[in-house]
Amino acid sequence: MKKFEGKVVLVTGAGHGIGKQIAVQFAEQGANTVIVDYNVEFGTETAEEITRDYVKSLFVQADVSKPEDMDHVREKVFEEFGRIDTLVLNAGVAFKKKVNEFTFEEWNRTISINLNGLFNTVKAFYNDFLTNHGSIVYISSGSALSGTGGAVAYPASKAGGEGLMRGLAKELGPKGVNVNIIAPRLIDTGDMMRVNYPTQAELDAVLEKIPVRRYGTVRDVANLAVFLADKDNSYIQGQTILLDGGRTICLLYT
């Protein structure tokens, strides 16, 4: 029997990139998946691929920054599957600008999706997690610890999200719910990495700072998400796990 057979896993921002790979790997382990994404094209394609290759997958279009959207997502989940077992909170945006270049609209949009979106998603399903003994995994960023010059709203929102998750771990831990955080750095998602490091020389310079001498992959992140959601590992609680090939220890201790 597969680890997540009969379970229902919801992944936000699952239309492409890290979120898509996470959804696929849960499906490989037998989980029915709920794909939540603002982009209808990406979300529909991902759900169709998973349904074709693995098990049932449902796409629900939503903007996580809108509480009513996430309430609607919950309604669709219970209409289709009648339960929820795991939330993977992955949706997020980033604007690469210095502080004096940020508009208030860009700052607020980052916080609305990356931080308020977490609250909206968790609140919509909170009562379900009081009784389901499930798991919640938040995809944060190593920049929540180190900061990121030229993109200050992003690490600020991620650090806020980590605080929210640690509080949630204390609230839901006694109910048998595991809440943990993955903090990746320099994951090769294609276009996004090239936006931050547009030249090969810049990429090579960063690679020299990573002890394992490779970039992270979306499968690296998905492997850890599945591991943390597995109840065989339920003594791991309220933790932030850096997934960075050792890069952060070089930043902090050299």
C-alpha positions in Angstrom: 0.0 0.0 0.0 1.3 3.4 -0.9 2.0 5.9 1.9 -0.7 8.3 1.1 -3.3 6.1 -0.5 -6.8 7.4 0.3 -5.5 10.7 1.7 -6.3 14.1 0.3 -3.4 16.6 -0.1 -4.0 20.3 -1.1 -1.1 22.3 -2.6 -1.3 26.0 -3.2 0.6 27.5 -6.1 0.6 24.0 -7.6 0.2 24.9 -11.3 3.9 24.8 -12.0 7.4 24.7 -10.5 7.9 23.5 -7.0 4.2 23.3 -6.2 3.5 21.1 -9.2 6.3 18.7 -8.4 5.1 18.4 -4.8 1.6 17.6 -6.0 3.0 15.0 -8.4 5.1 13.2 -5.8 2.1 13.0 -3.4 0.1 11.5 -6.2 2.9 9.0 -6.8 2.3 7.9 -3.2 -1.4 7.5 -3.8 -2.8 10.8 -2.6 -5.8 12.5 -4.2 -4.5 16.0 -4.9 -6.1 19.4 -4.9 -4.4 21.9 -7.2 -4.9 25.5 -6.1 -3.6 28.2 -8.4 -4.5 31.5 -9.8 -3.4 30.6 -13.3 -6.2 28.5 -14.8 -4.1 27.2 -17.7 -1.3 25.9 -15.5 -3.6 24.6 -12.8 -5.9 22.7 -15.2 -2.9 21.1 -17.0 -1.4 19.9 -13.8 -4.6 18.4 -12.5 -5.2 16.7 -15.8 -1.7 15.2 -15.9 -2.0 13.9 -12.4 -5.4 12.4 -13.0 -4.1 10.7 -16.2 -0.9 9.3 -14.7 -1.8 8.6 -11.1 -5.0 9.3 -9.1 -7.9 11.8 -8.9 -6.8 15.4 -9.0 -9.0 18.5 -8.6 -8.1 22.0 -9.8 -9.7 24.9 -8.0 -8.8 28.4 -9.3 -8.2 30.8 -6.4 -6.4 33.9 -5.2 -5.1 32.9 -1.7 -5.1 36.6 -0.7 -8.9 36.5 -0.8 -10.5 34.8 2.2 -13.7 34.1 0.2 -11.7 32.3 -2.4 -10.2 29.9 0.2 -13.6 29.3 1.7 -14.7 28.3 -1.7 -11.7 26.0 -2.1 -12.7 24.2 1.1 -16.2 23.8 -0.1 -15.0 22.2 -3.4 -12.6 19.9 -1.5 -15.3 18.5 0.7 -17.7 18.3 -2.1 -15.3 16.2 -4.1 -13.4 14.2 -1.5 -15.1 14.7 1.9 -11.9 15.2 3.8 -8.5 16.9 4.0 -5.3 15.4 5.3 -2.4 17.6 4.3 -1.9 21.2 3.3 1.2 22.3 1.5 1.4 26.1 1.5 3.5 27.0 -1.4 1.8 30.0 -3.2 3.9 33.1 -3.4 5.1 36.1 -5.4 8.3 38.2 -5.4 9.2 41.6 -6.8 12.9 42.2 -7.3 13.3 45.8 -6.4 15.2 47.9 -3.8 13.3 49.5 -1.0 13.3 53.0 -2.6 11.9 51.5 -5.8 9.1 49.5 -4.2 5.6 50.9 -4.6 3.1 50.5 -1.7 1.0 48.4 -4.1 3.8 46.0 -4.7 4.7 45.7 -1.0 1.0 45.1 -0.1 0.6 42.6 -2.9 3.6 40.6 -1.6 2.3 40.6 1.9 -1.2 39.8 0.8 -0.3 36.7 -1.1 2.8 35.4 0.9 1.5 36.1 4.4 -2.2 36.9 4.4 -2.6 34.0 2.0 -1.2 31.6 4.6 -3.6 32.9 7.2 -6.6 32.7 4.8 -5.8 29.1 3.8 -5.2 27.9 7.3 -8.3 29.6 8.7 -10.5 28.0 6.0 -9.4 24.5 7.1 -8.5 25.1 10.7 -11.5 23.3 12.2 -10.9 20.3 10.0 -7.4 20.0 11.4 -8.8 19.9 15.0 -10.0 16.4 14.3 -8.1 15.0 11.3 -4.6 14.5 12.9 -3.1 15.7 9.6 -0.1 17.7 8.5 0.8 21.2 7.3 4.0 22.0 5.4 4.9 25.6 4.6 7.4 26.3 1.8 9.3 29.3 3.0 12.7 30.5 1.9 16.3 30.6 3.2 16.0 34.3 2.7 13.7 34.5 5.7 16.9 34.0 7.7 19.5 35.8 5.7 17.5 38.5 3.9 17.7 39.2 0.2 19.0 42.5 -1.0 16.9 43.9 -3.8 13.8 42.0 -2.8 13.0 43.0 0.8 9.3 42.3 0.8 9.8 38.6 0.0 12.0 37.7 3.0 9.9 39.8 5.2 6.7 38.0 4.2 8.5 34.6 4.5 9.8 35.4 8.0 6.3 36.4 9.0 5.0 33.1 7.6 7.4 31.1 9.6 6.3 32.9 12.8 2.7 32.1 11.9 3.6 28.4 11.4 5.4 28.1 14.7 2.4 29.5 16.5 0.2 27.0 14.6 2.5 24.2 15.5 1.9 25.0 19.2 -1.9 25.3 18.7 -2.4 22.1 16.7 0.4 19.9 18.0 -1.8 18.7 20.9 -4.4 17.8 18.3 -2.1 15.4 16.5 -1.3 17.8 13.7 2.3 18.3 12.5 3.3 21.7 11.2 6.7 22.2 9.7 8.6 24.6 7.4 10.9 24.0 4.4 13.3 26.9 3.6 14.8 26.3 0.2 17.6 28.3 -1.4 18.5 28.5 -5.1 16.1 25.9 -6.4 16.4 25.5 -10.2 12.8 26.3 -11.3 14.0 27.6 -14.7 12.9 31.1 -15.4 12.7 32.3 -11.8 16.4 31.5 -11.1 17.4 33.2 -14.3 15.6 36.4 -13.3 17.6 36.5 -10.0 20.9 35.5 -11.7 20.7 36.5 -15.3 24.2 35.7 -16.3 26.1 32.4 -16.1 28.9 34.1 -14.3 26.5 35.1 -11.5 25.2 31.6 -11.3 28.7 30.1 -11.2 29.7 32.6 -8.4 26.7 31.4 -6.2 27.5 27.7 -7.0 31.0 28.2 -5.5 29.2 29.1 -2.1 27.2 25.8 -2.0 29.2 23.0 -0.4 27.4 20.2 -2.4 28.3 22.1 -5.6 24.9 21.8 -7.3 21.7 23.8 -7.4 18.6 22.4 -5.6 15.8 20.8 -7.7 12.1 20.9 -7.4 12.3 17.1 -6.6 14.5 17.9 -3.6 11.8 20.2 -2.2 9.0 17.7 -3.0 10.9 14.8 -1.4 11.2 16.7 1.9 7.5 17.9 1.8 6.4 14.2 1.4 8.7 13.2 4.2 7.4 15.8 6.6 3.8 15.0 5.9 4.4 11.3 6.6 3.0 10.4 10.0 6.0 8.0 10.5 7.9 11.2 11.1 5.5 12.9 13.5 8.0 13.7 16.2 9.3 16.5 13.9 7.2 19.5 14.9 7.5 23.3 14.4 10.8 23.0 12.6 12.3 25.1 9.9 14.5 22.9 7.7 17.0 24.7 5.5 17.2 23.0 2.1 20.2 24.7 0.6 23.1 22.3 0.1 24.9 23.9 3.0 24.9 27.4 1.6 23.6 29.1 4.8 26.3 27.6 7.0 28.8 29.3 4.7 27.0 32.6 5.0 26.8 32.4 8.8 30.0 30.7 9.9 32.7 31.8 7.5 
